[in-house]
Every structure is written in C-alpha cells, then in structure tokens.
Amino acid sequence: MTPQEFELLVENYPLAVLVGVILLSILGFLIARFIIGQALTYIASKTKNIYDDILVEHLKPFRVAWVAPALIIYFFAYLLPEYQTGIEKISLFFVLWITALTVMSLLNAVNTIYEASPSYSGVSIQGYLDLVKLLLTIIGIILSISLLTGESPLVLLTGLGAVTAILLLVFRDTILAIVASVQIAANDLIKEGDWIEVPSYEADGDVLNISLHTVKIQNWDKTYSIIPTYKMVEVPYKNWRGMQESGGRRIKRSLIIDMNTLKFCDEQMLNRLSKVDLIKEQINEIISNLDEFKRTHADQYDSPLDGPQVTNAEIFRIYIENYMRSREDIHQENLTLLVRSLSPSEHGLPIEVYAFTKTTAWDLYEKIQAEIFDHLIAAANIFDLNVFQQPTGLDFSAGLKLQR
C-alpha cells in the first residue's frame, strides 16, 4: 500500500484505522513482552555464565516491552491531527523515562557484576554509579521540561544560573556526598567488607554497602547502622582492616598482682621452680650466679639484698614469656611479643602481656586469649603470687571465722 492509498484509507475509515493502530500497539507489546522478553530470560537461564543472568534481571525486559506500543502510538499520532502534539509528547515522555530507568538498572547490573568478579577487592564503585544515575535523572528532568514546554534544552540550561543557589541548597547533601565518595575512594579509607567502629553513631561491625549517600554497616548484634557518606570524612572512626591484613590480632591484657605477695626467692623456692620445664634453664643460671656470688663475697654476703637476687614476680614474668613463646598460635618474630610490669596502683602491680595471635577470626582469638589468661591466673599461685580482686562477702566472713 502506497502512502497515498493509506492516507485515502484514513480519510474514508478513520475509526477502523484508529482501532487498527490500537490493535497494532497491543500486538507490539505482546511480541516484545512474551516473545522477545521471554526469549532473553530463557537464553540467560540456560547459559552457565552468571553475568547474563544479572544483566537480564536488571534489564527487566518486561518493563522495556512498554516502549514498543509507545513508539507505535508516536508514529501514528498524525492520525489524530487535533491531538497529535499532545500524543507525541506523552509518548516521547514515556519512552524517555523507561529508557532512563533501564539505563540506571543496567548501571546496577554493572555494579553487581563488578562485585561478583573474582578480582573484587572491596573497593566500591557504587558511589560513582550513583553519580551517573543522578546526572541521568537531571538530564531526564531537563529533557522532560523541554519536551512538555517546547523550549530548547539549551534555553533551560542557560536559565539555571538564576536558580544555582536554590539548587545548591536542595542538593547540598548530594554535593557533600560526591566529594566524600571521591575522598574515600582516592584515599582507600573504607571498603565493603571492612570492620569499622564509629563511636559517634554507635556503629561497630562490617561495611555492607557504600553508596553515594549512605554507608550501611551491619553491627555485631545484627542491627544496621546507616551513616551519611559525607559524615565518614568528618567523624572519627577506627578501621580494623590493617589488623586483618597483617594476619595477627593483638592481645594487650594485664594480670594485677597483689603486691603483698611479692618477695625475694630463697634457695628452697628456686630449687622448687627449677623443676618447671619452661624456666628450668633460666632458674639454673640464676642459682649458678647466686652460688658464684656467695663464693666470691662470702665475708660480705647478706641475703636477700646482696647479690643477683630475683623476686617471684620477675620469675613469673620469665615464665609468662617462655609460655607465650611455646604456643604455636602466637606470632614469635614478625610482630611484637613482650611481657612487662606497669606502674603499681592501689589495686596492685599489673603484669601486661603484649602479643599477637596468628588468627584474626574473632571466635578463635577470644578462645586463645581465654586459654592464656586462665593458665596464667592458675599458675600465679605456683610462684607464691596472688592475683588481686576486690574482696567479697565470702572473704570478710572467712576473716571473721579466723578471728574467732
């Protein structure tokens, strides 16, 4: 059928042609939705590659199918001259926003594919994709206004200078979020999967998602903390990634020794402690040094203040260090391992263990730490040392019984 014949048909049978266009639009929608859309979904489900599944899922072919009837209506809008302009604008407006939504969905697919790739290291690109989606939204709004008003987009853009202050006020948080996202990515401050603590927001857990506007954290109690992205460059926080990457988690804990139980070690105590395998060599060396001093200073020797005397606390520190070095789950070389006495206080003498476990897993770390201090608390009595604790009612009652 030639264009002239079609125009003649329209003039003679306008209602029939209009019904035909409506039926053609419905047919176009059915073909796009139930043939093309179903075909894409079926093909994606049959392949082994997961990336096409992600693309089809985010593409939403059933939603895109609505473009087909909109385009058909747009091309045949001239059949109703009185309403042609309005029909064309509505059709193009519909196509514009379906296209914009589809492109933004594909950007989400890009982010999902990126995070699913084996090389993903936790560096999020969602902030950049959110920025692109924001620009697409702004372009869509400008084109929509231009389409509905009939003004050129350039005219609208030149008029933006008059409302810049209003736009800055409306998009203040977005602008701050864009700057913060660039800083976070450029300086590698936070990655998805990092364990961070943000005291001002009572957040302590893993970073699940970093978007343009928010950082989503799952706390250890399984609650969620949502923090504005721009706040992450304003408030103090602790990122535990360095600990996880180092392969060791620090133990920094003290035993508080009752200072009333500190004393010099006599020969009997040294001989008894020399049977402990972990400190046998050091004890024998101490005994040897004491014996040598006694021989060379027999006329001046006045125990316990003369000579290389040692206290039970010092021997206990030697034992703790040797015990820590005997454990295979503690770093021995690359990371610090030391045992030290801290400043005495009204509670006693703190003996601190400073070491790093070979695991960063929370449950294993706590198990190792508990084993160490259970052992040391029980071992303190062997060295005639008491671990300090606040007196309880049982302590007072025991004292009264002794007095009676």
Summary of the structure (lengths in Angstrom):
residues: 404
radius of gyration: 38.7
end to end distance: 123.1
largest distance: 139.1
contacts: 1101
relative contact order: 0.06
helix: 63%
strand: 13%
